[in-house]
Amino acid sequence: MVAKKPEKMKFEETLNELEDIVQQLEQGELSLEDSLKQFERGISLANAGQAKLQQAQQQVEILRQGPNGDSLEPLVQEPSE
């Protein structure tokens, strides 16, 4: 079975596969070669997932803009000192 490219996967699919890979690696039953392949796949999935999250955050920021283009309020509240 040929694995989907992470960029073409839905975020949930990416996360599920990444969780499966972590579980396989934690069990320690894979050969070194298979572990490296899974680790490489996991890095690709993590990077793609991060990109999807950043894109979603940008879309939310755009949608939250007020009528004059100012942001209504920050998406992430900064800690007060």
N, C-alpha and C positions, 0 to 999 in steps of 0.2 A: 504494500500500500504506500503510495506516495503522499507524504505529508503536505498539507496546504501551506502556502506561504503565509507567514504571520500577518503580513500587511493586508491580506485578503480575508482574514478571519474576523468574526465578530469579537468584541472585547470579551464576552463571556466565554467563548470557545478558547480564546487565548489564555484566559485565567485558568480554566479547567485543565487544559493540557499542561500548563506550567505547574499546577498543583500535582498532577500525575507524575511529572518528571521529578519534582522535589521528593515525592514519596518513593519513587524508584531509587533515586540516589541515596536517600536516607537508609533504605533497607540494606544497601551495600552488597547486593547479590549480582550486580552487573559486572562484566569484565571491564578492564581499564579502558579498552577501546570503545565499548558501548557507553561507558560512563562519560567519556569525553564527548562522544556524539550527542548524548542527551544534554550534557552541560552546554554545549554549543547551541543546541536547539532552544534550551531554556533561556539563554542570553538573548537570542533573536526574539523569542516570545516576549520577554520582559521589556525589551526595547520597543517593540511594536505596541505593547500594552501602554507603556508610558507615553508614546506618541499619541495614541488614541485618547488618553486622559487629558493631555495638554490641548488637543484639538477640541474636546468637549468643553474644557474650561474656557477656551477662547470664545466658543459659541455662546456659552452662558454669559460671559462678560458683555458680548455684543447685545444680547437680548436684554440685559439689565441696564443698558444705557438709557438715560433720560431723554426727553424730546430735544434738548439742546446739545446732546452728545456727551454730557457729563455722566459719569457713573453714578448711579443712585446711592450706592454704598459699596464698600469693598467686599468682594466675595469671601475673602478670608480676613477675619478680624485680627488685627495686630495686637500682640499682648500689651497691656497698659503697664506703665512703670510705676 
